[in-house]
Every structure is written in structure tokens, then in C-alpha cells.
Amino acid sequence: YHAYLDVHEDLETQLAVPDFSALDATTKIVEKPVEPTYIKPLLAMAAMVLIGLFINLLVTQPKPPLSGSKGVVEVSKPIALIKALSGSLVYTGDRGLMSKDLKEGDSLEGGTIEGMTPDAWFELEFSDGSTVMITGVSMLTFSDEGQKKLRLKEGGFSANVNPQPEGKPMLVLTRTALFEVMGTRFSVDAAATAATLTVSEGRVRATRLSDSKSVEVSAQYRVVASQNYELIPERLPDSVFTWQSQFEKGKKQGNGDWIPAQGNEPAHLRAIPYTIDAKLDPQQRTLYTISTKVTQEDSPSVILAPGSRIRVQGKMDNPHKIWFGLTLRKPDGGFAGHFQIIVPTERFRAGEVFDITLNPEEYHLDPSLKKWAAGLSKTPFNLEIGSLWCHSLWDPVGLQVHKMEIISAK
């Protein structure tokens, strides 16, 4: 600003009209040679240029860094590692970057992980050793900025949480509930209108969002957070060994294209397509899949006992070999493995109802899990059945299923 005043003063000195009234009348005026008429405009233009440069300097002066920022742009730091994974998964980072090319050992900065198919499995380990795991068609958002926060939009996940800092419990949010975890083993199943918390070890505080009512849930108890249930923890019921699908009750009973009963056609699920990403399969082939949950939020856990059988009834337009499988969970809710069997094309007829009974003793661990086989179950028995599923690979064959059943040895 002072420089501007100096320039302005110089201009007044050089361009002002002289005041001759103070001169003595006897003073002899000596006329100077007439200067060219373009001098004054040039001086004025030069002054304006200087003023413009000075103002521009003021405007473009770098702003001081904000207090506490030290002038450094913060970069997100990894908060967890991928411990294990299988099946079709999509990860979206905090900055909106999407990735399907995930592998064991990758560092993640927080974001959202989606299981796209019934055979999806993803296990994440935070820096403090706490682990979370999703299976099947699920969507989980996670972050840790001094306090772990997770949001389960759909599906299910289990966690083994180490003791958390005082006053900073792990927070798990669903559409209907908030769960506060200090350190425990637990699992959560979330749907649009309900969330079920099952505690294996420790204690978890559950809050229903609709009325802010809270309860503490102890080990071997569970609670359902929904407007349709009382928010009262109940002891885990005794397990059962038989189960039957109920597709007639609506689309919530499974993952597929639900078709209501029409005439002689019972309610059923039709296979839905999922195209594998080019990074995982250059040919971008498609699988056509159906799945249904077995152990439900408001029912006892279903255990696959030795000697049990799995019965499936359905139909397909074109005969094709079909993969039948089940997803199993450990007593604490942790992932125990996918087991499957391939039924050859010859067992099916075009347009005709099939009714097959499968022996789980003939099932094998999904080959994609071979790398982690040491930490998974060797057999499918004496474990909780999370879901049953079936699919065809690459070809749309019009697969539909209208009944699935677990038959006990008795």
C-alpha cells in the first residue's frame, strides 16, 4: 500500500499543472522546450501498470496455513489388512475409487466392501488385531479414525473384537439399530426392517434407533432390533437339525428373482445373473445363482448333523450341470467354509421338475478356499448352516428352485 502511495505521489509531481501565481511579476520566465505530447500518456500508462502489478501481488499472496495444519495435506492412512477373501467382491475406497482386484495382504484405508454372490467371503484385520468378516451377499462400510465405526447395510457379518480404548467402543450401525462393542465375539444379521445381534463372548449394548431404547446383551444371548419385536435379550435357543424353505412367504426368503405361485406353479426363485469382472475372468463369463438363508434371525440355528440329507426341488429349461452348496458357520459366528457338489447334466430333463436328495458326505470344500483350508472345517458336519445355494456356470439355463430342505438322520 505504501508503495502505491509513493507511485501516486510521483505521478502528481510529474503530471500536475504548475501554479504560477506565487511567482514575482519581475521574475523572468524562461520557457522550456516543448516536450512531445505523448510523454504524459506514457507516464500515466506506466504508473497504471505498476499499480496493477502491485494489486496482483497482494491478491496472489499465498495464504498462511490453517492453524494446526502445518501446511501439509493429510493423506489417508491404511487402517486394516485383507486377511482372507474368496468369491466375487467389490471394494469402494473413501475417495470413491472402486476395485475388484483385491488380494490377501492388501492395505485398506476404509470404505465399503460388498459380497456380490452367495459364495463371497471377506475377512478384514484392523491394526489392533480385531477382525471382521462378511459372507454371502452383504455390504459393510468400515472406518477407524481413533474409533472403529461400521455400517452393515445388508447381509451378515461376524467379529472378534479386542478390548477397545476407554470411551471409544466399536460402533456397528444398521438401518434399525446401533451396537456398541468394547471387546467381544458377536455376529449381526441385517435386513431392511430388523437387525439381529448374537453375542458369543463378552457384552454388547444394543440400541433400537426408532425409539432409542437400549439393552445390554450378554454371552449366549441374542436380541432382535425391530418394531415388530420387543427389545428383550433372549437366551440362544437349542439348535435344530431339520429345516424347510418357505418361498411362498415372499422374496425376503432368498436371493433370486422371486416368482409368486401361479396356477400349478408353486412360488419359487429363479436364478439371477452375475458377470465376473474382466480382471478376474478375461472372458467375463456369467454365473446364474440362487441362494436362501437357513438360520434366520428369529429362529434357532440349524446344525448339519452327520447322516443328514439335503433335498432340492426345482426345474430348468435346458439340462445343465449344477453346483449345489452350503455356507457354514462356526459356533461363534465365524466363517467355517463353503462346501459343494456338482450334479451332472444327465440328472435333469428339460422343462421337467427335478427332485434330488444330496448326501453332504459327498460335498467338498470350495476349491477357491484351498489356500485357507487349514483354518476352515474339514467336513461340513456339526456346524451351523448359514445358507444353501445353487448355480449354473456360463450358460442361462432357466434354473428355478421351489423347495429346499434339510432332512435329519432320524
N, C-alpha and C positions, 0 to 999 in steps of 0.2 A: 504493500500500500504506500509506504514512504517513497519507494522508487517511482510509483505512479505520480505522486505529488511533485517529485523533482522534475520529471519529464514535463508535467503540466506547467510548472513554473518556467522552465526553459522555453516552452512554446510561447508563453505570454511575453517573455523578454524579447524573443526574436520576431514575433509577429504583431505585437501591439503597435498602434499608431502613436508616434512621439507627441508629447504635449509641449507646444512652442510658446504658450502664454507666459511661462515663467522666464523666458529669455529677455534680457535687456534690449531695449529698442536699438541701442547703439551697437549691439553685437552684430558682427558681420557674419552673415550666414553663408557658409561655403556649401554649395550644392555638390553632393556626391554623384558620381556617375550613375546613371540609371541602370539598375540591375535587371536582368531578364525577367519577364513576367512569370516564368514557370518555376522560379525558385521557391516562392512561398507555398504553392500547392504541393511541391515535392516534400518540403519540410513537414507539412501537415500530414501527408500520407505516411512519411517515415514515423512520425510520432504515433499515429494510429496503429501502425504495425507493432511498435514497441508495446503499446498498451495492450493490444490483443495477445501478444506473446506472454505478457505478464499475467493477464487474467487466465489464459490457458494453463499456465504453470500452477496457479492457485487451484484450479478445478481438478487437474490431474494429479495433484499431490497425493501420494499413497496414504491411505487411511491407516492409522495405527491399529495394531492387532487388538482384538477384544480382550478384556481383562481375563486372565487365566488361560487364554488360548495359546499364548506364546508364539502366535503367528504360524502355527503348524496345523494343517488339515488332518483331522483324526481319521485313521484308517481302521475299518472293522477288523477285529482280531478273531481268529478261529476260536470257537468255544467247545467244539466236540469233534470226535473222530467217528467214522463209519467202522463199526466193529464187525459187522457181517451183513450180507444182503443177498437176496435172490428174487427172481421174478421181475415183473415189469414195474419200474418205479420212476417217478419224476420228481426232481428237486428244483425248487424255485428259491433263489437266494434273497437276502434282504434288499438287494438292489434290483430285483425283478428279473435277474438272469436265470433262464431255465436250462436245466441239464438233465439228460437221461443217461449220460455216460458216467455212471458212478462206479466206484470200486472200493474194495476194502482198504482202509487206511487213509482215505481222503479226509482232509480237514474241512469242516463246515463252519461258516460264520453265523449261523442261524438262518431261519427261513421256513419253508414248508416242504414236507415230504409226502408224496401221495403213492399209495399202493393201488395200481391200476387193475389188477386181476386177482382172482381168488388165491393164487399161489404166491403172491408177493409177500416178502418178508424183509424187514429192515431193522437193524439194531444199532443204536447210537450210544456212544460213551462220552459223558461230559468230562471236563478236566479234573473234577474231584472224584472220578470213578463211578458216579451214578450212571445207570444205564436205563434207557427206554427202548421199547420195541413195538413196532406195529406189524400186523399180519393182515393179509387179505385186502379187500377194497377199503382203504382208510385214508384219512387226511389229517396230518398233525403238523401244527406250526410250533416252533420252539425258539427260545431266545435265552440269553443269560448275560445281563448287564449288572452283575452283582447279586441278582436274584433270578432263579430259573422260572420261566413262565412258558407254559404250554397251552395250546388250544387244540382240542380234538373236535373237528367239525363233524366227522362221521367215522364209523368203524370202531375198532378196538385197539387198545394198546396196554402193555404192562410195563411196570417199572420196578427197579431195585434202587432205592434212593438212600445214599449215605447221609449221615447227620448233616443238616444244613445250618448256616450261620444263625445265631440268635436273632429273632425278629424278622428273618428272611426265609420263610418256608418256600418250598417249591409250590407254585400255583398252577393248577390244572383247570382250565375253563372249558365248559361245553355250552351248548345252547341253553341248557336248563340248570346248570349247577357250577359251583366253584368248589374245588377241593384243595385244602391246604395240607402240605406234607412236610414234616420235619425230618423224617428218615424212616423208611418202611418198605415193605413189598406190597404191591397192590396192582389191581387191574381196573380198567374203565372201559365200558362199552357205551357208545353214544349213538342215539338216534335223534330224529327231529324233535320228538316230544318227551324224551326220557334219557337219563344217564344213570348207569348202574355202577356203583363202586363196590369192589370186593377187596377186603384187606386180608392179607396172609400173615403179615407181621407188623407190629407197631400200631400206631393210631393215626387216623386221618380225620380232619374236620371237614364236614360236608355242609354246604350252604345252598339252599334252593333259591334260585335267582328271582322267581316270581313273587316271593313274599319275604325273602331274606332270612328265613328260618334256618337255624344251624343245629347240627348234632355231631357228636364225636363217634367215630366208627372204630371199634377195636378189632384185633386179630380174630379171624374166623367168623367175621360178621360182614354183612353187606347192606347197602341201602339203595333205594331207587329214588332219584330226584325227578319227580314228575307231578303235574297237577292231579293225576289220576291215582296217586298213591300217597299214603301217609308217610311223612319223612321220619320213619322209625327204623333204626337198625334191627336186623333180624339175623339170628344165627344161621350160618350156611346150612341148608337142608341136606339130608343124606342124599348121596348120589343115586342115580338110577341107571339102568342098563338097557332100557328099551326106549325107542323114540320113533315118532312118525311125523312126516311133514304135514302142513296144513295150508296148502296153496290156495284152497278155496276161501281163505280169510283175507286174501289181498296181496298186493305187491310187496308189502313190508316183509313177507315171509322169505324172500330170497332175492338174489341178484340175477336179473334176467328180464326179458320182456314178458311181463305178466299178462296172461290172456284169461279172462273170466270164463266160467262154464257156459257153453253154448250147445243146446241140443244134447247129443250123445257125447260131446267132447267135454271132459272134465276140465276144471281150472288147471292151468299149467304154466310153466315158464318156458319161453323159447330162448335159445342161445343168442347172445349178443356178441358182436364182433369187437376184437381189439387188434389193431395193426401194430406190429412190433416196429420200434424206431429203427431207422436206417443204420444208426451207429451200432446197434446190437444185431441187426439182421439186414445185410445189404439188399436182400430181395424184398424187404418189408412185407413179409408174409403175415397172414392174419390167423388168429385162433378164435374160435366161436365157443363161448363159455357160459355155463350155468352154475350157480352155487346157492347154498342156503345155510343159514346158521342153524346149529343144532342146540347147543347150550344157550338158552335165551335168558334175558335179564330177569324175568320173573318166574323162572323155573329152576329145578335142581340141575346140577351139572350131570351130563350124560357121559358115562365111562364105557370105553370099549373093552369088554371083558373077553378073556380067552374063550374061544368057541363061538363067539358072536358071528352073525352074518349081516351083510348089507344088501338090501333089496331095492332095486330101482325099476320103475315102470315108466315107459315113455314111447316115443315114436320118432322116426326120421324120414325125410322124403327120399333120400338116397343113401343106401348102405355105405358105411364107412367105419373104420376102426375108431374107437372112442377111448379116451383116457378117463378113468374113474379114480377119484382120490378123496382124501380127507386130510384136514389140518388138525393137528393135535397140540394140546397144551399141557404143561406140567402142573402139578398141584398149586404152585404159587402164581399161575397165570402165564408163566414164561413159555416161549415157543419150544415145542418138542419135535417138530418136523412135519413135512408133507410126505404122505405115503400114497402110492398109486399103483394101478394095474391097467394094462392095455387089453381091451377086449377086441378081438379081430372082427373084420368086416362080415365074416361068414355067420356071425351070431345074429345078424339083423336082416330084416326084409323091408323093402321099400314100401312106405305108407302103412306098414302094419305095426300094431302095438307090440313092443318088446317087454318082457318081464324077466329080469335076470337077477339071480342071487349070487353074490360075490363073497368069497372067503378071504377075510383080511390077512390070513396067514400067507396068502399068495401075493400080498402087496409088498412093494419095495420102496425104500427111501428115494425121493425125487433125485435123479442124477445131478441136478443143478446144485444140490446141497452137499455133494460129496466132500468138498473142501472143509465143511464144518461138521462132518459126520461124527467126529469124536465127542462133540458136545451135545449131540442130539440123541434121541432114543434109538435103540437098535431094533425095536419092534413097535408096532402100533398099540399094543395092549396095555391095559391098566392106566390109561391116560384119558384126559378129558377131550371129547370131540368138539372142536370149535366150529367146524363146518364140513359139509360134504359138497363135492363139486364134480363136474364132468365137462369135457370139451373135445371138440374135433380140431385138428390142425390143418390150416391152409385152405380147406375147402368148405364152403357153406353147404351143409347137408340137411338143413331144416330140422336140426335136433331140438326136441322138446321133451320135458320131463313133467309128469303129473303126480308122481309119488316117489318119496324116498323113505326108507325105513331101516332102523337098527333092530335086529332080532337077537335076543339074548340066547345063550346056550341052553337055557331051560326051556 
